[in-house]
């Protein structure tokens, strides 16, 4: 998911505060981190590296989940028009 999709997904009709913008940027970064971890898992075949890939994905997923929860607590809402195609995001 690209940067503009994340920003569009979490942008409200009103302007976001700088804290909210930073949180949206962190969500974007966490989303990319999760995708990279999943891609890494797909290419490794050594048992030790598979364990590492699993650890990376769990850590990335935990960070992503935390940031989504923080976004909700900070009043950042997703536009529903994106939920049909990007339901895994929320």
C-alpha positions as CSV (number, residue, x, y, z in Angstrom):
1,X,0.0,0.0,0.0
2,X,1.4,3.3,-1.1
3,X,1.8,6.4,1.0
4,X,-1.0,8.3,-0.7
5,X,-3.4,5.4,0.0
6,X,-2.6,5.4,3.7
7,X,-2.9,9.2,3.9
8,X,-6.2,9.1,1.9
9,X,-7.5,6.2,4.0
10,X,-6.9,8.0,7.3
11,X,-7.6,11.6,6.3
12,X,-10.7,13.1,7.7
13,X,-12.6,15.9,6.0
14,X,-10.9,18.3,8.4
15,X,-7.2,19.0,8.7
16,X,-5.2,16.6,10.9
17,X,-3.0,17.9,13.6
18,X,0.7,17.5,13.3
19,X,0.5,14.6,15.9
20,X,-2.2,12.9,13.8
21,X,-0.1,13.4,10.6
22,X,2.9,11.8,12.4
23,X,0.7,8.9,13.5
24,X,-0.5,8.4,9.9
25,X,3.1,8.4,8.7
26,X,4.0,5.8,11.3
27,X,1.1,3.7,10.2
28,X,2.4,3.9,6.6
29,X,5.9,2.9,7.8
30,X,4.5,0.0,9.8
31,X,2.4,-1.2,6.9
32,X,5.5,-1.3,4.7
33,X,7.4,-3.0,7.4
34,X,4.8,-5.7,7.6
35,X,4.8,-6.2,3.9
36,X,8.6,-6.5,3.9
37,X,8.5,-9.0,6.6
38,X,5.9,-11.1,4.7
39,X,8.0,-10.8,1.5
40,X,11.1,-11.9,3.5
41,X,9.3,-14.9,4.8
42,X,8.4,-15.9,1.2
43,X,12.0,-16.0,0.1
44,X,13.8,-17.7,3.0
45,X,14.3,-21.5,3.2
46,X,16.7,-22.0,6.1
47,X,15.1,-23.0,9.4
48,X,16.8,-20.3,11.4
49,X,15.9,-17.7,8.9
50,X,12.3,-18.9,8.8
51,X,12.2,-18.4,12.6
52,X,13.6,-15.0,12.2
53,X,11.0,-14.1,9.5
54,X,8.2,-15.3,11.8
55,X,9.6,-13.1,14.6
56,X,9.9,-10.1,12.2
57,X,6.3,-10.5,11.0
58,X,4.9,-10.8,14.5
59,X,6.8,-7.7,15.6
60,X,5.6,-5.7,12.6
61,X,2.0,-6.9,13.1
62,X,2.1,-5.9,16.8
63,X,3.5,-2.4,15.9
64,X,0.9,-2.0,13.2
65,X,-2.0,-3.0,15.5
66,X,-0.7,-0.7,18.2
67,X,-0.6,2.3,15.8
68,X,-4.1,1.5,14.5
69,X,-5.4,1.5,18.0
70,X,-3.6,4.8,18.7
71,X,-5.1,6.3,15.6
72,X,-8.6,5.4,16.9
73,X,-7.8,6.9,20.3
74,X,-6.7,10.1,18.6
75,X,-9.8,10.5,16.6
76,X,-8.3,9.5,13.2
77,X,-11.0,7.6,11.3
78,X,-10.8,5.7,8.0
79,X,-12.9,6.6,5.0
80,X,-15.3,3.8,4.4
81,X,-14.9,4.0,0.6
82,X,-11.5,2.2,1.0
83,X,-12.7,-0.6,3.2
84,X,-14.1,-2.7,0.4
85,X,-10.7,-3.0,-1.3
86,X,-8.4,-2.6,1.8
87,X,-10.3,-4.4,4.6
88,X,-7.1,-6.0,5.9
89,X,-5.8,-2.6,6.9
90,X,-8.3,-2.0,9.7
